[in-house]
Structure formats: structure tokens, C-alpha cells
Amino acid sequence: MNVKYVVHTQAMENYGAHAENGKWQDGNAYWKFKGGDTYIVEGTERVQDAVAAVIAYVHQNVAWKEFPVKWEDYTSWWDELTSRNDATLVERELERTIKLDVNCDKYAFDGELVEF
């Protein structure tokens, strides 16, 4: 069984990492909420596995963190998106959505390979 899930994330940026080292212990951490992304995850049977795949994929460092905040099955997400009867909105959302297939061994993220 191959179910699709949609995982939404929240991103945070550490402004303290731009001018200083960004570390808490040095008093240089200054985190701000930023946008987030929407991931369509294929190849899993359980939502927990889809969330774990997104966590494995997103980039984490002293200047940037991204983490899942909401997840749902693909059909529910699609039904909600298309219920607005706005083709432009649907097209824009699909363009910005990141697709992950856990059956693919590696993905490139910022020039680095991420393995599942």
C-alpha cells in the first residue's frame, strides 16, 4: 500500500548567527519565525514515517531550523485545496510544494546528499 501524506513545516532563522556565532551560551542566539514549506511524501504507509522523512530531509544548523507542525493525508489536503475553486491558488501551491519519495535513496539539499 502506497499512501501519500502532506507534511507542513515551520522554519526559524537565528539572526544572531549572521554577525556572531549564534550560540545560546555566548548570548548570541536571536531566533525569529520565518515561513515554512509543504511536503508531499510518498512511499510510506504511516504518517509517522512521512513526518520522519521530512525531518531527515530538512536542513538544520545554528542559523536555520525547520520542523513539522502539521500533517494530514493527501486526499484531505487536496480536497481542502480544491474546494476553494481557485485554479491559480492550486497551481501556485503545487509549484511550491516539495515532493519526497522515500523509495528514492538520496536527495540533494543545499548541495549535500540526504539519505533516507
C-alpha positions as CSV (number, residue, x, y, z in Angstrom):
1,M,0.0,0.0,0.0
2,N,1.4,3.4,-1.0
3,V,-0.2,6.3,0.7
4,K,0.6,10.0,0.2
5,Y,0.9,12.3,3.1
6,V,1.3,16.1,3.3
7,V,3.6,17.5,6.0
8,H,3.6,21.2,6.7
9,T,6.7,22.8,8.4
10,Q,7.6,25.9,10.3
11,A,11.1,27.5,9.8
12,M,13.1,29.6,12.2
13,E,16.1,31.7,11.5
14,N,18.8,32.7,14.0
15,Y,19.7,36.3,13.3
16,G,22.5,36.0,15.9
17,A,24.3,33.6,13.5
18,H,24.7,36.3,10.9
19,A,27.0,38.7,12.8
20,E,28.1,36.4,15.7
21,N,28.3,32.7,16.4
22,G,24.6,32.4,17.1
23,K,25.2,30.2,20.3
24,W,22.9,30.4,23.3
25,Q,25.8,30.1,25.8
26,D,27.5,33.2,24.3
27,G,24.3,35.2,24.3
28,N,24.2,35.4,20.5
29,A,21.0,33.5,19.8
30,Y,18.2,35.5,18.4
31,W,15.6,33.3,16.7
32,K,12.7,34.5,14.6
33,F,9.9,32.5,13.0
34,K,10.0,32.5,9.2
35,G,7.8,30.8,6.6
36,G,7.6,27.1,6.1
37,D,7.2,24.5,3.4
38,T,4.7,21.9,2.4
39,Y,5.9,18.4,1.5
40,I,4.1,15.7,-0.3
41,V,5.6,12.4,0.9
42,E,5.1,9.2,-1.0
43,G,6.2,5.6,-0.3
44,T,5.1,5.3,3.4
45,E,2.2,3.5,4.9
46,R,2.2,5.5,8.1
47,V,2.0,9.2,8.8
48,Q,4.8,8.8,11.4
49,D,7.1,7.6,8.7
50,A,6.2,10.6,6.4
51,V,7.0,13.0,9.3
52,A,10.3,11.3,9.9
53,A,11.2,11.5,6.2
54,V,10.7,15.3,6.3
55,I,12.7,15.6,9.5
56,A,15.5,13.7,7.8
57,Y,15.3,15.9,4.7
58,V,15.2,19.4,6.2
59,H,18.4,21.3,6.8
60,Q,19.4,22.0,10.4
61,N,22.2,24.2,11.6
62,V,22.9,27.0,14.0
63,A,21.4,29.6,11.7
64,W,18.3,27.7,10.4
65,K,15.8,25.1,11.7
66,E,12.7,23.6,10.1
67,F,10.4,21.2,11.8
68,P,7.0,19.6,11.1
69,V,4.0,21.3,12.7
70,K,1.0,19.7,10.9
71,W,0.4,16.6,8.8
72,E,-2.6,15.1,7.0
73,D,-3.4,12.5,4.4
74,Y,-3.0,13.7,0.8
75,T,-6.7,13.3,-0.1
76,S,-7.9,15.6,2.8
77,W,-5.3,18.2,1.8
78,W,-6.2,18.0,-1.9
79,D,-10.0,18.3,-1.1
80,E,-9.4,21.3,1.1
81,L,-7.2,23.0,-1.5
82,T,-9.5,22.4,-4.5
83,S,-12.7,23.3,-2.5
84,R,-11.8,27.0,-2.9
85,N,-12.4,26.8,-6.7
86,D,-9.3,28.9,-7.3
87,A,-7.2,27.3,-10.1
88,T,-4.4,29.9,-9.6
89,L,-4.2,29.1,-5.9
90,V,-4.0,25.3,-6.6
91,E,-1.3,25.9,-9.3
92,R,0.8,28.1,-7.0
93,E,0.5,25.7,-4.1
94,L,1.6,22.7,-6.3
95,E,4.5,24.7,-7.7
96,R,5.9,25.5,-4.2
97,T,5.2,22.0,-2.8
98,I,8.3,19.8,-2.3
99,K,7.8,16.2,-3.3
100,L,9.6,13.4,-1.4
101,D,9.6,9.7,-2.3
102,V,11.1,7.6,0.5
103,N,11.8,4.9,-2.1
104,C,14.4,7.2,-3.6
105,D,17.7,6.6,-1.8
106,K,19.1,10.2,-1.9
107,Y,18.0,13.7,-2.3
108,A,20.2,16.8,-2.8
109,F,19.6,19.6,-0.3
110,D,21.8,22.7,-0.5
111,G,24.4,20.7,-2.3
112,E,24.5,18.0,0.3
113,L,23.1,14.5,-0.2
114,V,20.5,13.4,2.3
115,E,19.9,9.7,2.7
116,F,16.8,8.0,3.9
